[in-house]
Structure formats: C-alpha cells, structure tokens
Amino acid sequence: MLNNIGLPGLLLIAVVVLVLFGRGKISSLMGEVGKGITAFKKGVSDSTKELEDEPVAARDVTPQADKDKV
C-alpha cells in the first residue's frame, strides 16, 4: 500500500503536518525525539558495558548422582 508514495507524496505529507502542528511544535517534538534516542543509546551502551565488566562465575554443573560415584 505504501510502496509507491514517492517524493511528491512525502512532500505533501510534510506540508500537511507543518500546517496542522506549526513550526514551533514540530521543532520541540523533534528535540524530544532526539533526547529520547540519546537516552536509549546511553542505556544500551551502559548495559552492554555492565555485562562485559561483570565477572563470569564458574559453576559446578555436574549432576549430583555423578558426584557421589567419584
């Protein structure tokens, strides 16, 4: 359905959005979107760094029945 919008369709949509919301509202909205993307990227990088820094504890995963035989 949306495969054939093209450049004229995108320009028409942009003009309609600009008329409906106004320049000030759109710029503040884009600023909030930018802040959200920045916070998301920071959260992803922080969690990745946390996972990399976390030491991997070696656990004994031998079944209990095999421990008794040895």
C-alpha positions as a printed NumPy array, in Angstrom:
array([[  0.   ,   0.   ,   0.   ],
       [  2.746,   2.477,   0.945],
       [  5.244,   1.196,  -1.608],
       [  4.556,   3.913,  -4.18 ],
       [  4.298,   7.16 ,  -2.164],
       [  7.272,   8.821,  -3.849],
       [  8.76 ,  12.247,  -3.328],
       [  5.606,  14.286,  -4.161],
       [  3.596,  12.279,  -1.642],
       [  6.199,  12.75 ,   1.075],
       [  6.324,  16.487,   0.401],
       [  2.534,  16.7  ,   0.599],
       [  2.534,  14.842,   3.926],
       [  5.273,  17.144,   5.264],
       [  3.316,  20.264,   4.27 ],
       [  0.111,  18.956,   5.854],
       [  1.922,  18.124,   9.108],
       [  3.572,  21.544,   9.108],
       [  0.235,  23.288,   8.613],
       [ -1.512,  21.23 ,  11.294],
       [  1.112,  21.453,  14.033],
       [  3.158,  24.541,  13.229],
       [  6.893,  25.007,  13.074],
       [  7.434,  25.517,  16.816],
       [  5.583,  22.386,  17.869],
       [  7.393,  20.226,  15.308],
       [ 10.836,  21.523,  16.346],
       [ 10.116,  20.882,  20.032],
       [  8.797,  17.425,  19.177],
       [ 11.931,  16.593,  17.18 ],
       [ 14.051,  17.835,  20.098],
       [ 12.248,  15.444,  22.434],
       [ 12.69 ,  12.593,  19.952],
       [ 16.414,  13.362,  19.796],
       [ 16.679,  13.331,  23.591],
       [ 14.842,  10.007,  23.694],
       [ 17.157,   8.441,  21.118],
       [ 20.198,   9.718,  23.025],
       [ 18.876,   8.286,  26.31 ],
       [ 18.122,   4.96 ,  24.632],
       [ 21.625,   4.702,  23.145],
       [ 23.17 ,   5.612,  26.519],
       [ 21.107,   2.939,  28.264],
       [ 22.091,   0.304,  25.725],
       [ 25.791,   1.172,  25.962],
       [ 25.665,   1.252,  29.78 ],
       [ 24.005,  -2.152,  29.975],
       [ 26.436,  -3.614,  27.433],
       [ 29.393,  -2.265,  29.425],
       [ 27.867,  -3.631,  32.636],
       [ 27.516,  -7.083,  31.099],
       [ 31.1  ,  -7.008,  29.804],
       [ 32.5  ,  -5.896,  33.186],
       [ 30.563,  -8.492,  35.168],
       [ 32.821, -11.443,  36.042],
       [ 31.628, -14.802,  34.831],
       [ 31.418, -17.161,  37.793],
       [ 32.35 , -20.769,  37.095],
       [ 29.737, -23.099,  38.499],
       [ 29.887, -26.83 ,  39.048],
       [ 27.186, -28.22 ,  36.795],
       [ 27.952, -31.872,  37.369],
       [ 24.765, -33.778,  38.253],
       [ 24.535, -34.783,  41.919],
       [ 24.418, -38.543,  41.137],
       [ 27.809, -38.402,  39.379],
       [ 29.422, -36.612,  42.337],
       [ 28.507, -39.474,  44.69 ],
       [ 30.214, -42.1  ,  42.495],
       [ 33.574, -40.309,  42.463]])
